[in-house]
Amino acid sequence: MLRKLSLWSFAALLTAFVAVSSALAQGGPVRGEVKLTKADGTVVPVADAVVEAFRTDTNKGSMPSAKTNKRGEFSFVQFRAGETYALSVSAPGISPIVEPGVKAGRENIVINVKEGDGKKLTEAEVRQAVAGAIGSPTGELTAEQKKALAEQQAKIAEVEAKNKKIEQTNAVITRTLQEGNEAFNAKNWDVAIAKYTEGVAAEPDFVGSAPVLLNNKGAALRERAVIRYNQSIKAADAAAKVEGFKSVKADLAEAAESHNRSWTLLKNAQPTDFTDPKVKEAQIAAALAGGRDTFRLMAQTEQVDDTKLEFAKAMIPAYIATETDPAKKESAMLILADIYRVAGDSNNAIAEYRKVLETSPESLDAMSGLGLSLVNAGYINNDKAQLQEGSNILQKFATAAPDTHKYKNDAVALIENLKAEQKITPQKAPATRRKN
């Protein structure tokens, strides 16, 4: 019976999701200075001027006001990314003025004012000024100004609709991630898979959430596949056993697809999609490790969906390239070889098992896999040389392997069949040269 695998740390994944979401929500400071041009032409800084910020990509919203220092400088710690503001400046002895189109990260703003009555504009007057009525903030709008105001309001409505959709999508993603994690921890695999699927569907290409949800979904699918496999091998009814194995194959195929999709999204992500490269690296590692575990289960259960072989061909070498532990590298190489063997692709299986034996000549798993694949290819190709080499390697394996090895009995039986049917007797296989 198969031992169930532990899920990739949900705390780490949730932290990664929150980190990406927070990074995307950040903005930047806004700084500038206010200068007064006097009637005699001299320019001086305006101290103690009040600088108010009104959001203009929606019909409402403002930031806490700022005040200029003795050098006429003002500063807002942070405006949110994607939002647009108008700055309204007022102070005793100057005419009020509005600076439109201010966004996060804008610095070195210079606002030039003139002498005046010190009037302070209301929010409504500021918005009217932005619409084009700055010349008479309390007067009647002209036809052109009304047209400009209508166009601005239409744009604001469009932005608000988009923002509402984003808020709704984020709410779905946050909810499904939480509910999926709770179901996973409760070992309710069906609900966990459904919740993660719902979360991915809300924003399938968003690298801030989809990879996390896809990796979690893959882990839940593997857990369900293990349960179904253990139930199937115990089933007394042959039809139930067959149906059970079909469901195992389907779950593992979907898990492979989920991890591959996660990996693909992350590979194609832009550098600006992540403020911290380590978040991206951690999620790529999770996707590749999830793929490795899924393909290992495919080989162990012998439930390989041939349509997912391309994922294994790409993901396992990518995992090996990033893995620093030699033992884990070798384990992954064996998984790829086993996947080919179970899928009936003996030629590729032979090539991959030989790679393992180059560095680990005494690997029993590689020897048994290579011997079985050579014999299978020999029968298919009617190739006596392959049958002989397969017999030689299987004999070497059977001599060294403990009786508990899962392929020991198969190897011994196959050697006897080759003797009886093909008149092929094992010969001492030449020692495999270890690759340095």
C-alpha positions in Angstrom: 0.0 0.0 0.0 1.1 3.5 -0.8 2.1 5.9 2.0 0.4 9.3 1.7 2.5 12.3 1.0 2.5 15.5 3.1 1.3 18.7 1.5 3.7 21.6 0.6 3.6 23.9 3.6 0.3 25.8 3.4 1.6 28.5 5.7 4.4 29.2 3.2 2.1 29.2 0.3 -0.4 31.5 2.0 2.5 33.8 3.0 3.6 33.9 -0.6 0.1 34.7 -1.8 -0.2 37.5 0.8 3.2 38.9 0.0 2.4 39.1 -3.7 -1.0 40.6 -3.1 0.5 43.2 -0.7 3.3 44.0 -3.2 0.7 44.7 -5.9 -1.3 46.9 -3.6 1.6 49.1 -2.7 2.3 52.6 -4.2 4.8 55.3 -3.6 5.4 58.7 -2.1 4.4 62.1 -3.5 6.6 65.1 -2.8 6.9 68.7 -4.1 7.1 72.4 -3.2 4.9 75.4 -3.5 6.4 78.7 -4.8 4.8 82.2 -4.9 5.5 84.6 -7.7 5.0 88.1 -6.3 3.8 91.1 -8.3 7.4 92.4 -8.5 8.5 89.1 -10.1 10.4 87.6 -7.1 9.8 84.0 -6.3 9.6 82.8 -2.7 8.6 79.5 -1.0 5.2 79.4 0.6 5.3 78.1 4.2 2.3 76.6 6.0 0.3 76.1 2.8 -2.3 73.4 3.1 -2.1 70.7 0.4 -5.1 68.5 0.0 -5.3 65.4 -2.2 -8.6 64.4 -3.7 -9.0 61.1 -5.6 -10.2 61.8 -9.2 -10.3 58.4 -10.8 -13.5 57.9 -8.7 -16.2 60.3 -7.5 -15.0 60.3 -3.9 -12.0 59.7 -1.8 -9.1 61.7 -0.4 -5.9 61.5 1.5 -5.0 63.2 4.8 -3.8 66.7 4.0 -0.2 67.8 4.1 1.4 71.2 5.0 4.4 72.9 3.6 7.5 73.6 5.7 9.5 76.8 5.8 11.1 75.9 2.5 7.7 75.4 0.9 8.1 71.6 0.7 5.3 69.1 1.2 5.2 65.3 1.3 2.7 62.5 1.3 4.1 59.2 2.6 2.3 57.0 0.1 -0.3 57.2 -2.6 -1.8 53.8 -3.7 -0.7 52.4 -7.0 -3.2 52.9 -9.8 -5.0 55.8 -8.2 -5.1 59.4 -9.5 -5.4 62.5 -7.3 -5.7 66.3 -7.7 -3.7 68.5 -5.3 -5.5 71.6 -4.0 -3.2 74.2 -2.5 -4.4 77.1 -0.3 -2.8 79.6 2.1 -3.3 83.1 3.3 -2.3 85.7 0.7 -2.4 83.4 -2.3 -4.9 82.4 -4.9 -6.0 78.7 -4.7 -4.7 76.3 -7.3 -5.3 72.8 -8.4 -2.7 70.4 -9.6 -4.4 67.5 -11.4 -3.2 64.0 -12.5 -1.0 63.2 -9.6 -0.1 59.5 -9.1 2.0 57.4 -6.7 5.8 57.9 -7.1 5.6 61.5 -8.5 8.2 63.6 -6.9 9.8 67.0 -7.4 6.4 68.6 -8.1 6.7 72.4 -8.3 3.4 74.3 -7.9 3.6 78.0 -8.7 0.9 80.2 -7.1 0.1 83.9 -7.3 -0.9 86.5 -4.7 -4.6 86.4 -3.9 -7.4 86.4 -1.2 -6.4 83.1 0.5 -9.6 81.3 -0.5 -9.7 77.5 0.2 -11.6 75.4 -2.4 -14.2 72.9 -1.4 -13.9 69.3 -2.6 -16.7 70.0 -5.1 -14.9 73.0 -6.4 -11.7 71.0 -6.8 -13.5 68.4 -8.8 -15.2 71.0 -10.9 -11.8 72.6 -11.5 -10.4 69.3 -12.7 -13.3 69.0 -15.1 -12.2 72.3 -16.7 -13.9 75.1 -14.7 -10.8 76.3 -12.9 -11.4 79.9 -14.1 -14.6 80.2 -12.2 -14.8 77.4 -9.6 -18.2 78.4 -8.3 -19.7 79.6 -11.6 -22.0 78.0 -14.2 -20.4 75.4 -16.4 -20.1 76.1 -20.1 -21.3 73.5 -22.7 -17.6 72.5 -23.3 -17.1 72.1 -19.6 -20.2 70.1 -19.2 -19.1 67.8 -22.0 -15.7 67.4 -20.4 -17.3 66.7 -17.0 -19.5 64.0 -18.6 -16.6 62.4 -20.3 -14.6 62.4 -17.0 -17.6 60.9 -15.1 -17.9 58.2 -17.7 -14.2 57.3 -17.3 -14.6 57.3 -13.5 -17.6 55.0 -13.8 -15.5 52.6 -16.0 -12.6 52.6 -13.5 -15.0 52.1 -10.6 -16.6 49.1 -12.4 -13.2 47.6 -13.0 -12.1 48.2 -9.4 -15.3 46.5 -8.2 -14.7 43.5 -10.4 -11.1 43.3 -9.0 -12.4 43.5 -5.5 -14.9 40.7 -6.1 -12.3 38.5 -7.7 -9.9 39.1 -4.9 -12.6 38.2 -2.4 -13.2 34.9 -4.3 -9.5 34.0 -4.4 -9.0 34.8 -0.7 -12.1 32.8 0.3 -11.4 29.8 -1.8 -7.8 29.6 -0.7 -8.8 29.7 2.9 -11.7 27.2 2.5 -9.5 24.9 0.4 -6.8 24.9 3.0 -9.3 24.1 5.7 -10.8 21.3 3.7 -7.3 19.9 3.0 -6.3 20.0 6.6 -9.6 18.1 7.4 -8.7 15.6 4.7 -11.8 16.4 2.7 -10.1 16.1 -0.7 -13.2 16.5 -2.8 -14.1 19.9 -1.2 -10.4 21.1 -1.2 -10.1 20.3 -5.0 -13.4 22.1 -5.7 -12.4 25.2 -3.8 -8.9 25.5 -5.4 -10.5 25.0 -8.8 -13.0 27.8 -8.1 -10.1 30.1 -7.0 -8.1 29.4 -10.1 -11.1 30.1 -12.3 -11.6 33.5 -10.7 -8.3 34.8 -12.3 -6.6 31.9 -14.2 -3.5 33.9 -15.3 -2.8 36.0 -12.2 0.6 35.0 -11.0 -0.2 36.4 -7.6 -2.7 33.6 -6.8 -3.1 31.0 -9.6 0.3 29.2 -9.0 -0.4 28.8 -5.3 -3.9 27.5 -5.9 -2.8 25.2 -8.6 0.0 23.7 -6.5 -2.4 23.1 -3.6 -4.9 21.5 -6.0 -2.2 19.2 -7.3 -1.3 18.1 -3.7 -5.0 17.4 -2.9 -5.4 15.4 -6.1 -2.4 13.3 -5.1 -3.8 12.6 -1.7 -7.1 11.5 -3.2 -5.4 9.3 -5.7 -3.5 7.5 -2.9 -6.7 6.8 -1.0 -8.4 5.6 -4.2 -5.5 3.4 -5.1 -5.3 1.8 -1.7 -9.1 1.1 -1.9 -8.8 -0.3 -5.4 -6.1 -2.9 -4.7 -8.3 -4.3 -1.9 -11.4 -4.4 -4.0 -12.7 -8.0 -4.6 -14.8 -7.0 -7.6 -12.8 -6.8 -10.8 -15.0 -4.1 -12.3 -14.7 -2.0 -9.2 -10.9 -2.4 -9.3 -10.7 -1.3 -12.9 -12.9 1.7 -12.2 -10.8 2.6 -9.2 -7.6 2.5 -11.1 -9.2 4.7 -13.8 -10.0 7.4 -11.2 -6.4 7.2 -9.9 -5.0 7.8 -13.3 -7.4 10.7 -13.9 -6.5 12.3 -10.5 -2.7 12.0 -11.2 -3.1 13.3 -14.7 -5.0 16.4 -13.4 -2.4 16.9 -10.7 0.4 16.9 -13.3 -1.5 19.4 -15.4 -2.0 21.7 -12.3 1.7 21.7 -11.4 2.7 22.2 -15.0 0.3 25.1 -15.4 1.7 26.7 -12.2 5.2 26.3 -13.4 4.4 27.7 -16.9 2.7 30.8 -15.4 5.7 31.4 -13.2 8.2 31.0 -16.0 6.4 33.5 -18.1 5.9 36.0 -15.3 7.4 39.5 -15.8 10.1 40.7 -13.4 7.7 43.4 -12.2 5.1 40.8 -11.2 7.1 40.0 -8.0 8.7 42.6 -5.7 10.7 39.8 -4.0 12.3 37.3 -6.4 12.5 34.7 -3.6 8.7 34.4 -3.7 8.8 33.4 -7.3 11.6 31.0 -6.7 9.8 29.3 -3.8 6.6 28.9 -5.9 8.6 27.5 -8.9 10.3 25.0 -6.5 6.8 24.0 -5.2 5.5 23.4 -8.7 8.5 21.3 -9.7 8.5 19.3 -6.5 4.8 18.7 -6.9 5.3 17.5 -10.4 8.1 15.2 -9.3 5.8 13.7 -6.6 3.0 13.3 -9.0 5.1 11.4 -11.6 6.6 9.2 -8.9 3.1 8.1 -7.9 2.2 7.5 -11.5 5.1 5.1 -11.8 4.5 3.5 -8.5 0.8 2.9 -9.2 1.5 2.2 -12.9 -1.3 4.6 -13.8 0.5 6.8 -16.4 -1.6 9.0 -18.7 0.4 9.1 -21.9 -0.9 12.6 -22.7 1.0 13.9 -19.7 4.4 12.5 -20.7 5.4 15.8 -22.2 5.0 17.4 -18.8 7.4 14.8 -17.2 9.9 15.3 -20.0 10.1 19.0 -19.3 9.5 19.3 -15.5 11.7 16.5 -14.2 14.9 17.8 -15.9 14.0 21.3 -14.7 13.7 19.9 -11.2 17.0 18.1 -11.5 18.7 21.3 -12.7 17.7 23.2 -9.6 18.2 20.3 -7.1 21.5 20.4 -5.2 21.2 17.1 -3.3 22.7 14.2 -5.4 20.4 11.6 -3.9 17.3 13.6 -4.8 18.7 14.2 -8.3 19.2 10.4 -8.8 15.7 9.7 -7.4 14.2 12.1 -9.9 16.2 10.6 -12.8 14.8 7.2 -11.8 11.2 8.6 -11.7 11.6 9.8 -15.4 13.0 6.4 -16.4 10.2 4.6 -14.6 7.5 6.8 -16.2 8.9 5.8 -19.6 9.0 2.1 -18.7 5.4 2.0 -17.4 4.2 4.0 -20.4 5.8 1.3 -22.7 8.4 3.7 -24.1 11.3 1.2 -23.7 13.8 3.1 -25.8 13.6 6.3 -23.7 13.4 4.2 -20.5 16.7 2.4 -21.5 18.4 5.7 -22.1 17.3 7.2 -18.8 18.2 4.1 -16.7 21.7 4.1 -18.3 22.2 7.7 -17.2 21.5 6.6 -13.6 23.9 3.7 -13.8 26.7 5.9 -15.1 26.8 7.6 -11.7 25.4 4.8 -9.6 26.5 1.4 -11.2 25.1 -0.6 -8.3 21.6 1.0 -8.2 19.2 -2.0 -7.9 16.3 0.1 -9.1 18.1 1.2 -12.2 19.4 -2.3 -12.9 15.9 -3.9 -12.7 14.3 -1.1 -14.7 17.0 -1.3 -17.4 16.8 -5.1 -17.6 13.0 -5.2 -17.9 13.1 -2.4 -20.5 15.7 -4.2 -22.6 13.8 -7.5 -22.5 10.6 -5.7 -23.5 12.3 -3.9 -26.4 14.0 -7.1 -27.4 10.7 -8.9 -27.7 9.1 -6.0 -29.6 12.1 -5.6 -32.0 12.9 -9.3 -32.2 16.4 -8.3 -31.1 18.4 -11.1 -29.6 21.2 -8.7 -28.5 18.7 -6.7 -26.4 17.3 -9.9 -24.9 20.7 -11.1 -24.0 21.8 -7.8 -22.4 18.5 -7.7 -20.6 19.0 -11.2 -19.3 22.6 -10.4 -18.2 21.5 -7.3 -16.2 18.5 -9.0 -14.6 20.8 -11.8 -13.4 23.1 -9.3 -11.9 20.2 -7.6 -10.3 18.6 -10.8 -9.0 21.9 -11.9 -7.4 22.4 -8.6 -5.5 18.7 -7.7 -4.7 17.1 -8.8 -1.4 14.0 -11.0 -1.7 11.9 -8.0 -0.5 12.7 -6.0 -3.7 9.5 -5.5 -5.6 11.0 -6.7 -8.9 13.0 -9.7 -7.6 10.5 -12.3 -8.4 9.7 -10.8 -11.8 13.3 -10.8 -12.7 13.9 -14.4 -11.8 10.8 -15.5 -13.7 11.8 -13.6 -16.8 15.3 -15.0 -16.7 13.8 -18.6 -16.7 11.4 -17.7 -19.5 14.3 -16.4 -21.7 16.1 -19.7 -21.1 13.2 -21.8 -22.0 11.7 -19.8 -24.9 14.7 -18.0 -26.4 17.5 -20.3 -25.3 19.2 -17.2 -23.8 21.3 -17.8 -20.7 22.6 -14.9 -18.6 26.2 -14.1 -19.1 28.3 -12.1 -16.7 27.6 -8.5 -17.4 30.6 -6.3 -17.8 31.1 -3.9 -15.0 29.6 -0.5 -15.5 32.1 2.3 -15.4 31.2 4.9 -12.9 31.0 8.4 -14.3 33.0 11.0 -12.4 
